[in-house]
């Protein structure tokens, strides 16, 4: 069976473009006429061409997936069939990969495939979480409700990601700015003062001598310094790809003051939100933990989730299993216990995720509040050191003449 791209017009003369799987072009034409369309063109698409489209198109953002879920929910609640909803939505999507994916899913659904089975064939677009929720929603007849929860999940994750990235953007910018200042000073300013120093009869101040010695060493061995830094980075990357190295860096990043706490709180927030979303959609706790274990590359966090799942399989309840590895905060464990006892675990986890999202906000503000003065002091110290080293000899000459 091949995939054909078609263009046709409906009874109102509106142009329709999409894809359809069939054995021959004649089958596509028959199907179009059966749908009440007037065929305009039919062209076969090879898998190689489709692969190139998928590989070269940009990644799909959380906000795009959230918009897709909201649109599907609105149209399905309004009584629009899933195939017509997918066709209508795909016509307005700018992302090539997502548009082609929706067209392919629509074609498969029209041939008798379920929406969940069609979605599962595109794991790069629809994550295991989305696949599990759509499967549960379709089986339980609550697909619009599940899509609403999925859209809320994408929005929450996107909001949390922006907060964490925002906390990292400021220090990265300032560090880059410091590097730029140092490069400008070393390239244009210090060499000019070197000419002046060579013309001074007398010994330079100690601070200036130390500064110029360090400068001469750096400029004379700059290639070796850069090569050494590159070698250290490459060695760290190679070590990080080993099992032991990955464990080491996973533990190390969680122990970094402030940053490690933000990363832990961020995952706890995602854990609560995702678990609430999956359990609310009817996904089992074991499958939910499987999905959560694949949502992080940190070995310490993944081990905590996997160990919790294994203990649940062995007969332990959820809250008890989460205490073994010591990663999950005691408050989260207590809230899970309350949710288990009350039978309202999804809603309890949803409220807990709101709490931890606020904690992430607070931690991010604390990190920025700490980094801002530290970076300002660093910039001031660098500028002060350069000014003192360059102008002390000039001040000395002025004192001698006075």
Backbone torsions as a table, in degrees:
resi	resn	phi	psi	omega
1	UNK	NA	134.8	-177.7
2	UNK	-110.7	165.2	177.3
3	UNK	-105.8	128.7	-178.8
4	UNK	-117.6	139.3	173.5
5	UNK	-97.6	130.5	-176.2
6	UNK	-125.5	157.4	170.5
7	UNK	-131.6	132.5	-176.6
8	UNK	-151.8	169.8	176.5
9	UNK	-124.0	139.1	-179.3
10	UNK	-84.5	-171.0	-175.8
11	UNK	-64.3	-25.7	179.0
12	UNK	-89.8	-0.2	179.4
13	UNK	87.7	7.0	-179.7
14	UNK	-77.4	134.1	-178.5
15	UNK	-75.0	131.2	178.0
16	UNK	-119.9	130.9	179.6
17	UNK	-126.0	136.4	179.5
18	UNK	-172.3	-165.9	180.0
19	UNK	-130.4	152.4	-178.7
20	UNK	-149.2	137.8	178.7
21	UNK	-93.7	128.8	179.7
22	UNK	-158.4	170.4	-179.8
23	UNK	-80.0	-37.6	-177.6
24	UNK	-137.3	166.1	177.2
25	UNK	-64.6	-32.5	179.6
26	UNK	-63.1	-36.1	178.7
27	UNK	-65.1	-36.5	178.6
28	UNK	-66.0	-43.9	179.1
29	UNK	-61.8	-41.6	178.5
30	UNK	-63.5	-40.7	-179.9
31	UNK	-65.5	-41.9	179.4
32	UNK	-61.6	-43.3	179.6
33	UNK	-67.3	-34.3	177.2
34	UNK	-66.0	-27.5	177.7
35	UNK	-83.9	-1.6	-179.5
36	UNK	86.2	15.1	-179.6
37	UNK	-96.7	153.7	172.5
38	UNK	-101.9	110.9	-176.4
39	UNK	-61.5	139.3	174.8
40	UNK	-110.2	-48.0	178.0
41	UNK	-155.6	149.0	176.9
42	UNK	-137.4	127.3	-177.8
43	UNK	-139.1	134.1	179.8
44	UNK	-75.3	141.1	178.3
45	UNK	-114.3	123.1	178.8
46	UNK	-77.6	156.4	178.2
47	UNK	-63.8	-32.3	-179.8
48	UNK	-63.3	-42.1	179.2
49	UNK	-65.5	-41.8	179.3
50	UNK	-63.6	-38.1	179.1
51	UNK	-64.3	-40.3	179.3
52	UNK	-65.3	-37.5	178.4
53	UNK	-62.3	-44.3	-177.5
54	UNK	-67.9	-39.1	-175.5
55	UNK	-70.7	-34.6	-172.8
56	UNK	-95.8	-6.5	177.4
57	UNK	-82.4	157.2	-176.9
58	UNK	-71.1	165.9	-179.3
59	UNK	-70.0	158.6	-178.6
60	UNK	-95.5	124.2	-176.1
61	UNK	-84.5	160.3	178.9
62	UNK	-61.8	-37.7	-178.8
63	UNK	-65.8	-31.4	177.2
64	UNK	-70.4	-40.2	177.9
65	UNK	-68.0	-37.7	177.4
66	UNK	-63.0	-43.6	178.7
67	UNK	-62.5	-41.0	178.1
68	UNK	-60.1	-45.5	-179.4
69	UNK	-64.2	-41.9	178.6
70	UNK	-63.7	-41.6	179.8
71	UNK	-64.9	-44.7	178.3
72	UNK	-61.4	-42.7	179.9
73	UNK	-60.6	-48.0	-177.7
74	UNK	-61.4	-44.2	-176.7
75	UNK	-71.8	-39.8	179.8
76	UNK	-69.0	-37.0	176.0
77	UNK	-66.8	-24.9	177.1
78	UNK	-85.0	3.6	176.5
79	UNK	90.5	9.6	179.4
80	UNK	-79.8	130.6	177.5
81	UNK	-59.4	151.6	-175.9
82	UNK	-60.7	-37.9	-179.0
83	UNK	-67.2	-42.5	178.9
84	UNK	-67.6	-36.8	178.2
85	UNK	-63.5	-44.5	179.7
86	UNK	-64.3	-40.7	179.2
87	UNK	-63.4	-45.4	-178.7
88	UNK	-64.7	-43.1	-178.3
89	UNK	-67.4	-41.1	-176.6
90	UNK	-64.3	-27.9	-179.4
91	UNK	-67.0	-24.6	-176.4
92	UNK	-104.4	3.4	-176.9
93	UNK	-87.8	131.6	-179.0
94	UNK	-84.0	-33.5	-178.6
95	UNK	-67.6	118.4	-174.2
96	UNK	-62.7	-44.8	-177.0
97	UNK	-62.6	-44.1	-179.7
98	UNK	-67.5	-38.9	179.6
99	UNK	-64.4	-46.1	179.4
100	UNK	-63.3	-39.3	179.4
101	UNK	-62.5	-45.7	180.0
102	UNK	-64.7	-38.2	177.9
103	UNK	-64.2	-40.5	178.9
104	UNK	-66.3	-42.7	178.5
105	UNK	-61.7	-42.6	179.0
106	UNK	-60.7	-43.0	179.4
107	UNK	-62.8	-41.1	-179.1
108	UNK	-68.6	-39.4	178.0
109	UNK	-63.7	-37.2	179.4
110	UNK	-66.2	-26.8	179.5
111	UNK	-86.4	0.6	176.3
112	UNK	114.2	-6.3	177.4
113	UNK	-70.8	149.7	173.7
114	UNK	-75.6	158.2	179.3
115	UNK	-62.3	-40.5	-179.4
116	UNK	-64.7	-42.6	179.0
117	UNK	-65.9	-38.2	179.2
118	UNK	-66.6	-41.1	179.8
119	UNK	-64.5	-37.9	-176.7
120	UNK	-64.9	-15.4	179.0
121	UNK	-81.8	-0.9	-179.1
122	UNK	-128.7	69.0	-176.5
123	UNK	-67.1	-21.1	178.3
124	UNK	-74.7	-19.5	179.5
125	UNK	-100.6	-48.6	-178.3
126	UNK	-105.6	113.2	-177.9
127	UNK	-66.1	165.4	174.9
128	UNK	-55.1	-34.9	177.2
129	UNK	-61.1	-49.2	-179.6
130	UNK	-64.3	-40.3	179.1
131	UNK	-61.9	-45.5	-178.7
132	UNK	-64.7	-40.8	-178.9
133	UNK	-68.7	-41.9	179.1
134	UNK	-64.7	-39.7	177.4
135	UNK	-61.8	-46.2	-179.9
136	UNK	-65.8	-41.1	-179.5
137	UNK	-67.2	-39.4	179.5
138	UNK	-69.1	-39.6	179.7
139	UNK	-68.0	-34.3	-178.4
140	UNK	-92.4	1.5	179.0
141	UNK	71.2	23.9	-178.0
142	UNK	-126.8	40.5	-175.7
143	UNK	-60.7	-44.0	178.2
144	UNK	-59.3	-40.8	178.7
145	UNK	-64.2	-41.9	179.8
146	UNK	-65.6	-41.3	178.6
147	UNK	-64.1	-33.9	175.9
148	UNK	-63.1	-46.0	178.8
149	UNK	-64.9	-36.4	179.6
150	UNK	-67.4	-40.7	177.1
151	UNK	-62.3	-42.7	177.4
152	UNK	-62.9	-36.9	178.0
153	UNK	-64.1	-46.4	179.6
154	UNK	-61.6	-40.8	179.9
155	UNK	-65.4	-42.6	179.9
156	UNK	-64.9	-42.3	180.0
157	UNK	-65.6	-40.1	179.6
158	UNK	-65.6	-40.1	179.3
159	UNK	-64.4	-43.3	179.8
160	UNK	-65.8	-40.9	179.6
161	UNK	-62.9	-40.2	178.9
162	UNK	-63.9	-36.9	179.6
163	UNK	-65.8	-45.9	-178.8
164	UNK	-66.2	-43.0	178.2
165	UNK	-64.8	-35.8	177.7
166	UNK	-63.5	-35.6	178.4
167	UNK	-67.2	-31.2	-178.5
168	UNK	-85.3	-23.7	-173.0
169	UNK	-67.8	-41.7	-176.1
170	UNK	-62.6	-52.9	179.2
171	UNK	-62.5	-34.7	178.3
172	UNK	-63.6	-42.0	178.8
173	UNK	-63.3	-44.9	-178.2
174	UNK	-66.2	-41.0	178.1
175	UNK	-61.4	-42.2	176.2
176	UNK	-61.8	-40.1	179.9
177	UNK	-65.2	-40.7	177.4
178	UNK	-62.1	-45.0	178.4
179	UNK	-60.1	-38.9	179.1
180	UNK	-65.3	-42.3	178.7
181	UNK	-61.5	-45.9	-179.6
182	UNK	-61.2	-42.0	-179.4
183	UNK	-64.2	-41.8	179.7
184	UNK	-65.4	-43.9	-179.8
185	UNK	-63.4	-44.7	-177.5
186	UNK	-68.1	-29.4	-175.2
187	UNK	-88.6	-39.1	-170.6
188	UNK	-113.1	-33.5	-171.1
189	UNK	-91.7	-52.9	-175.7
190	UNK	-60.1	-42.4	178.6
191	UNK	-57.9	-33.6	178.9
192	UNK	-68.1	-40.5	177.7
193	UNK	-70.6	-26.9	176.8
194	UNK	-59.3	-38.9	178.1
195	UNK	-63.4	-40.7	179.7
196	UNK	-66.1	-42.6	-178.5
197	UNK	-63.5	-36.5	-179.9
198	UNK	-65.2	-24.4	-178.4
199	UNK	-90.4	-7.2	-180.0
200	UNK	-81.4	126.8	175.3
201	UNK	-88.6	110.0	-178.8
202	UNK	138.1	171.1	-176.3
203	UNK	-85.0	137.7	178.2
204	UNK	-74.4	154.6	175.5
205	UNK	-58.5	152.5	-177.2
206	UNK	-57.4	-44.2	-177.8
207	UNK	-61.6	-41.1	179.2
208	UNK	-67.1	-38.7	178.6
209	UNK	-62.5	-45.6	179.1
210	UNK	-62.6	-42.8	-179.6
211	UNK	-62.1	-47.0	-178.3
212	UNK	-68.9	-34.0	176.3
213	UNK	-63.4	-44.2	177.1
214	UNK	-63.5	-39.8	178.9
215	UNK	-64.1	-44.7	-180.0
216	UNK	-62.6	-39.2	179.6
217	UNK	-64.9	-46.2	-178.6
218	UNK	-63.0	-45.2	-178.1
219	UNK	-71.0	-31.2	179.9
220	UNK	-78.7	-21.8	-177.9
221	UNK	-124.1	26.3	-175.1
222	UNK	-59.4	-38.8	-179.8
223	UNK	-66.2	-39.5	178.7
224	UNK	-67.7	-38.5	178.7
225	UNK	-64.0	-46.4	179.1
226	UNK	-64.1	-40.6	178.0
227	UNK	-64.3	-38.6	178.1
228	UNK	-64.9	-43.7	177.5
229	UNK	-62.2	-42.9	178.4
230	UNK	-62.3	-40.2	179.6
231	UNK	-64.9	-40.0	178.5
232	UNK	-64.1	-43.7	-179.9
233	UNK	-64.1	-45.2	-179.6
234	UNK	-64.4	-38.7	178.1
235	UNK	-65.5	-40.2	178.8
236	UNK	-65.3	-40.4	178.7
237	UNK	-65.4	-43.5	179.2
238	UNK	-64.1	-41.1	178.6
239	UNK	-66.7	-35.9	179.7
240	UNK	-66.8	-20.7	178.7
241	UNK	-82.5	-13.4	175.5
242	UNK	-80.7	162.0	-178.3
243	UNK	-63.6	-47.3	179.5
244	UNK	-65.6	-39.7	179.4
245	UNK	-65.9	-39.6	179.2
246	UNK	-63.6	-40.4	176.2
247	UNK	-62.9	-43.3	-178.5
248	UNK	-60.4	-49.5	-178.4
249	UNK	-69.9	-30.5	177.0
250	UNK	-63.9	-42.8	177.3
251	UNK	-69.8	-40.3	-176.4
252	UNK	-62.2	-45.0	-175.5
253	UNK	-66.4	-30.0	178.5
254	UNK	-78.0	-14.8	179.4
255	UNK	-96.9	-3.2	177.2
256	UNK	-67.5	126.6	-179.6
257	UNK	-54.5	139.0	178.8
258	UNK	67.4	-54.8	-177.9
259	UNK	-65.0	-44.0	178.4
260	UNK	-60.8	-38.9	178.5
261	UNK	-66.6	-39.9	178.3
262	UNK	-63.0	-43.9	179.7
263	UNK	-63.2	-41.6	179.0
264	UNK	-64.8	-47.5	179.8
265	UNK	-63.9	-35.1	179.0
266	UNK	-63.9	-44.4	179.7
267	UNK	-68.2	-38.4	178.1
268	UNK	-60.3	-40.5	177.3
269	UNK	-62.9	-46.0	178.0
270	UNK	-63.7	-40.3	178.7
271	UNK	-57.7	-49.7	-178.5
272	UNK	-64.5	-45.2	-177.1
273	UNK	-65.7	-44.4	-178.3
274	UNK	-68.3	-43.3	178.9
275	UNK	-61.9	-42.3	178.1
276	UNK	-62.1	-43.6	-179.2
277	UNK	-64.1	-44.7	-177.7
278	UNK	-69.4	-46.4	-179.7
279	UNK	-65.5	-36.7	177.7
280	UNK	-65.9	-25.4	178.8
281	UNK	-87.3	-5.4	178.9
282	UNK	98.2	10.7	178.1
283	UNK	-79.4	141.8	-178.5
284	UNK	-69.1	157.6	-178.2
285	UNK	-64.4	-36.5	-179.2
286	UNK	-67.7	-42.5	178.0
287	UNK	-67.5	-35.7	178.0
288	UNK	-63.1	-42.4	178.6
289	UNK	-68.4	-34.4	174.5
290	UNK	-59.6	-44.7	-179.5
291	UNK	-65.7	-42.3	-179.4
292	UNK	-65.0	-35.6	179.6
293	UNK	-65.8	-24.3	178.5
294	UNK	-89.5	0.1	-176.8
295	UNK	-94.9	3.9	177.9
296	UNK	-138.0	147.9	176.1
297	UNK	-102.0	-1.5	179.0
298	UNK	-79.5	120.4	-175.2
299	UNK	-64.0	-34.9	-179.1
300	UNK	-65.0	-46.0	179.7
301	UNK	-67.5	-44.0	-179.9
302	UNK	-61.6	-41.2	179.7
303	UNK	-63.3	-38.0	178.5
304	UNK	-63.4	-41.2	179.9
305	UNK	-69.7	-46.0	-179.3
306	UNK	-63.5	-41.7	179.1
307	UNK	-63.1	-39.4	177.4
308	UNK	-61.6	-41.6	179.4
309	UNK	-63.5	-43.6	-179.0
310	UNK	-63.3	-37.9	179.3
311	UNK	-69.2	-35.4	176.6
312	UNK	-65.6	-41.7	177.0
313	UNK	-61.0	-34.5	-179.1
314	UNK	-76.3	-8.3	176.1
315	UNK	119.2	-2.6	-179.8
316	UNK	-79.8	154.5	175.4
317	UNK	-82.2	173.7	-171.3
318	UNK	-65.3	-48.1	-176.1
319	UNK	-64.0	-41.3	178.4
320	UNK	-65.4	-38.4	-178.8
321	UNK	-67.1	-27.1	-177.0
322	UNK	-79.5	-11.7	-177.8
323	UNK	-88.7	-13.6	-170.4
324	UNK	-66.9	-44.7	-174.3
325	UNK	-85.6	-17.3	177.3
326	UNK	79.2	7.4	179.9
327	UNK	-80.9	-42.8	-175.4
328	UNK	-74.5	133.4	-179.9
329	UNK	-61.0	151.3	-177.4
330	UNK	-63.2	-32.5	179.2
331	UNK	-65.6	-41.2	178.2
332	UNK	-62.4	-43.7	178.9
333	UNK	-60.2	-42.1	179.7
334	UNK	-64.8	-41.7	179.3
335	UNK	-65.6	-38.2	176.4
336	UNK	-63.7	-40.1	178.0
337	UNK	-62.1	-42.8	177.2
338	UNK	-62.5	-42.7	179.4
339	UNK	-64.0	-39.1	177.3
340	UNK	-63.9	-44.6	-176.8
341	UNK	-69.4	-33.5	-178.4
342	UNK	-88.4	-13.0	-177.4
343	UNK	74.9	17.4	-179.4
344	UNK	-124.1	46.2	-175.3
345	UNK	-60.4	-43.2	-179.9
346	UNK	-58.6	-45.9	-178.6
347	UNK	-68.7	-35.9	177.7
348	UNK	-64.9	-43.2	178.8
349	UNK	-65.5	-34.7	179.0
350	UNK	-64.4	-43.1	177.4
351	UNK	-66.9	-37.9	179.2
352	UNK	-64.8	-37.1	178.2
353	UNK	-64.8	-36.2	175.9
354	UNK	-62.3	-40.9	179.6
355	UNK	-62.9	-45.8	-177.6
356	UNK	-73.1	-25.6	174.2
357	UNK	-66.6	-37.7	175.1
358	UNK	-66.5	-36.1	177.6
359	UNK	-66.0	-37.1	175.8
360	UNK	-62.9	-42.8	177.1
361	UNK	-57.0	-46.3	-178.7
362	UNK	-64.5	-42.2	180.0
363	UNK	-66.8	-38.3	178.4
364	UNK	-64.3	-43.5	177.8
365	UNK	-63.0	-39.4	177.6
366	UNK	-64.3	-40.3	178.8
367	UNK	-63.4	-46.0	179.8
368	UNK	-65.1	-39.5	178.3
369	UNK	-63.8	-28.6	177.5
370	UNK	-82.6	-40.3	-174.4
371	UNK	-72.7	-39.3	-176.1
372	UNK	-54.6	-56.4	179.5
373	UNK	-64.8	-34.3	179.7
374	UNK	-63.2	-42.3	179.6
375	UNK	-71.5	-36.6	177.3
376	UNK	-63.1	-43.5	177.7
377	UNK	-63.0	-39.0	-179.8
378	UNK	-63.3	-46.1	178.7
379	UNK	-61.9	-43.8	179.5
380	UNK	-63.3	-38.9	179.7
381	UNK	-65.3	-40.4	179.1
382	UNK	-64.7	-46.7	179.9
383	UNK	-63.1	-42.3	-179.8
384	UNK	-62.3	-44.1	179.9
385	UNK	-61.1	-43.0	-179.8
386	UNK	-65.4	-45.4	-178.4
387	UNK	-62.9	-45.5	-179.6
388	UNK	-63.5	-44.5	-178.0
389	UNK	-64.0	-35.6	-175.7
390	UNK	-85.5	-29.8	-173.3
391	UNK	-102.6	-12.5	177.2
392	UNK	-58.8	-44.6	177.0
393	UNK	-60.1	-36.7	179.5
394	UNK	-67.9	-40.0	176.6
395	UNK	-63.6	-37.6	180.0
396	UNK	-64.0	-42.4	178.6
397	UNK	-62.8	-41.1	-179.6
398	UNK	-63.9	-39.5	179.7
399	UNK	-66.1	-40.1	-179.4
400	UNK	-64.2	-40.5	-178.9
401	UNK	-70.0	-31.8	178.9
402	UNK	-70.2	NA	NA
